[in-house]
């Protein structure tokens, strides 16, 4: 199976089995999603979803968050990883959005990356989820799955993975493919022991063909 055929197989599988994938972070507005994504760095979506309701209750919009103090916000997110840094990032982000962007969450990669706590991955998430822009956020799940399946070649960094995926995926499906790969990595193609026995991508997967299949034959 060549790369073009591999991509088509993967796309067909997910279109059939997960036609409308969505982020597992809970949010109602772009502001809420941005807060949730900043909090999700090196933290589970489950933990973030347990934490954000009290934040949004106390700070229902970007303006109120911009006026928060560290002493008030920190206790609300202390169960999240790196709470000190994220407290400062959230307040700094809100102040910049209010002061530099008129209180509206910007929707370009370059503008978003100016905000405290927002790197390329977060900017890609916001623009692809909110605006369905053809941007690919590469976290550890996407990085692992793309390499294992063979969707990317010799990709050693998240940016290299991002560029190859964007190049080879249909533009109108990139915002969906981001979720497909994340969720597949989270529940099927897990890091330590991938669940190849229940994976529908086996026929297209290089890892299965090179690593798993020969081991099964030996047994």
C-alpha positions in Angstrom: 0.0 0.0 0.0 1.5 3.3 -1.0 1.1 6.6 0.9 -1.9 7.8 -1.2 -3.7 4.5 -0.7 -2.9 4.6 3.0 -4.4 8.0 3.4 -7.5 7.1 1.5 -8.0 4.0 3.6 -7.7 5.9 6.8 -10.0 8.7 5.6 -12.6 6.2 4.4 -12.5 4.4 7.7 -13.0 7.5 9.8 -15.6 9.1 7.6 -17.6 5.9 7.9 -17.0 5.3 11.7 -16.7 8.9 13.0 -18.2 11.3 10.5 -18.5 14.2 13.0 -15.7 14.0 15.5 -15.5 16.6 18.3 -13.1 17.7 21.0 -13.8 16.2 24.4 -13.2 19.5 26.1 -16.5 21.0 27.2 -17.2 24.6 26.1 -19.9 27.0 24.8 -17.9 29.9 23.5 -14.5 30.6 21.9 -13.4 32.2 25.2 -14.3 29.0 27.1 -12.5 26.8 24.6 -9.3 28.9 24.8 -9.3 28.7 28.6 -9.9 24.9 28.4 -7.1 24.3 25.9 -4.6 26.4 27.8 -5.4 24.4 30.9 -5.2 21.1 29.0 -1.4 21.3 28.4 0.0 18.2 30.0 -3.3 17.5 31.7 -6.2 15.3 30.8 -9.4 16.6 29.3 -11.3 14.9 32.0 -9.5 16.9 34.7 -10.0 20.1 32.7 -13.7 19.5 32.3 -14.0 19.0 36.1 -12.3 22.3 36.7 -13.7 24.7 34.1 -17.3 25.0 35.4 -16.2 26.9 38.5 -13.9 29.1 36.5 -16.7 30.0 34.1 -19.1 30.6 36.9 -16.7 33.1 38.5 -15.4 34.5 35.2 -18.1 34.2 32.6 -16.3 36.2 29.9 -12.9 37.4 28.8 -13.5 40.8 30.5 -14.1 39.4 33.9 -11.1 37.1 33.6 -8.9 40.0 32.6 -9.7 41.6 36.0 -9.0 38.4 38.0 -6.1 38.3 40.5 -3.8 35.4 40.9 -5.0 34.9 44.5 -8.5 34.5 43.3 -7.9 32.3 40.2 -5.2 30.0 41.5 -7.5 28.2 44.0 -9.9 27.3 41.2 -7.2 25.6 39.1 -4.8 24.2 41.7 -5.7 20.6 40.8 -4.5 21.2 37.2 -0.9 20.6 36.3 1.4 23.7 36.5 -1.3 25.8 38.2 1.0 28.8 38.9 2.1 29.2 35.3 -1.4 28.6 34.0 -2.9 31.1 36.4 -0.5 33.7 35.0 -1.1 32.6 31.4 -4.9 32.9 31.7 -4.9 36.3 33.3 -2.2 37.6 30.9 -4.1 36.1 27.9 -7.4 37.7 29.0 -5.7 41.1 29.5 -4.1 41.0 26.0 -7.4 39.9 24.3 -9.2 42.9 25.9 -6.4 45.4 25.4 -5.1 44.4 22.0 -8.0 42.6 20.3 -11.1 44.5 21.5 -12.2 41.6 23.8 -12.6 39.2 20.8 -10.6 36.0 20.6 -8.4 36.4 17.5 -8.7 33.7 14.8 -5.3 33.6 13.1 -2.4 31.5 14.1 0.0 34.4 14.4 -2.3 36.5 16.5 -3.2 33.7 18.8 0.4 32.8 19.4 1.0 36.3 20.7 -1.2 35.4 23.7 0.4 34.1 26.9 0.1 30.4 27.2 -0.7 29.9 23.6 1.7 28.0 21.4 1.3 26.7 17.9 -0.7 23.6 19.0 -3.2 25.6 21.0 -3.6 28.1 18.1 -4.2 25.2 15.7 -6.9 23.8 18.0 -8.7 27.0 18.4 -8.8 27.9 14.7 -9.7 24.4 13.5 -12.4 23.8 16.1 -14.0 27.2 16.2 -13.5 28.3 12.6 -12.9 25.0 10.8 -9.7 26.3 9.4 -7.4 23.6 7.8 -5.0 23.6 10.6 -3.6 20.5 12.3 -2.8 20.5 16.0 -0.1 17.8 16.8 -0.1 16.5 20.3 1.5 13.3 21.6 -1.4 11.2 20.3 -1.4 12.7 16.8 2.4 12.4 16.7 2.3 8.8 17.7 -0.6 7.6 15.5 0.6 9.4 12.4 4.1 7.8 12.7 2.8 4.4 13.6 0.3 4.2 10.7 2.8 5.6 8.3 1.0 8.8 7.4 4.2 10.6 7.8 7.8 9.7 7.0 10.9 10.6 9.0 8.9 13.2 11.0 10.9 13.9 14.1 9.1 16.9 15.4 5.4 18.0 15.8 5.9 20.7 13.2 7.2 18.1 10.7 4.2 15.9 11.4 1.9 18.8 11.0 3.3 19.9 7.6 3.1 16.3 6.2 -0.5 15.8 7.4 -1.7 19.1 6.0 0.0 18.4 2.7 -1.6 15.0 2.2 -5.0 15.4 3.7 -7.9 17.0 1.8 -8.2 20.6 2.9 -11.8 20.3 3.9 -11.1 17.3 6.2 -8.1 18.6 8.1 -10.1 20.0 11.0 -11.8 16.6 11.4 -8.6 14.6 11.0 -7.2 16.4 14.0 -9.9 14.8 16.2 -9.8 11.5 14.4 -6.1 11.0 15.2 -6.3 12.3 18.8 -9.2 10.1 19.7 -7.7 7.1 18.0 -4.5 7.6 19.9 -6.4 8.1 23.2 -8.5 5.0 23.0 -7.1 2.5 20.5 -3.6 3.3 19.4 -2.4 3.9 23.0 1.2 4.4 23.8 2.4 1.4 25.7 0.2 -1.4 24.3 -1.8 -0.4 21.2 -5.1 -2.3 20.9 -4.4 -3.7 17.4 -6.8 -6.5 17.8 -9.8 -4.1 17.7 -8.3 -1.5 15.3 -10.0 -1.1 12.0 -6.9 0.5 10.5 -4.8 -2.7 10.6 -4.8 -3.1 6.8 -3.2 0.3 6.3 -0.9 0.4 9.4 2.8 0.1 9.0 3.3 -0.7 12.7 0.9 -3.6 12.5 2.5 -5.0 9.4 6.1 -4.6 10.5 5.9 -5.2 14.3 2.7 -6.9 15.3 2.0 -9.2 12.4 5.4 -11.0 12.4 5.2 -11.5 16.1 1.7 -13.1 15.8 3.1 -15.5 13.1 5.9 -16.6 15.4 3.4 -17.5 18.0 
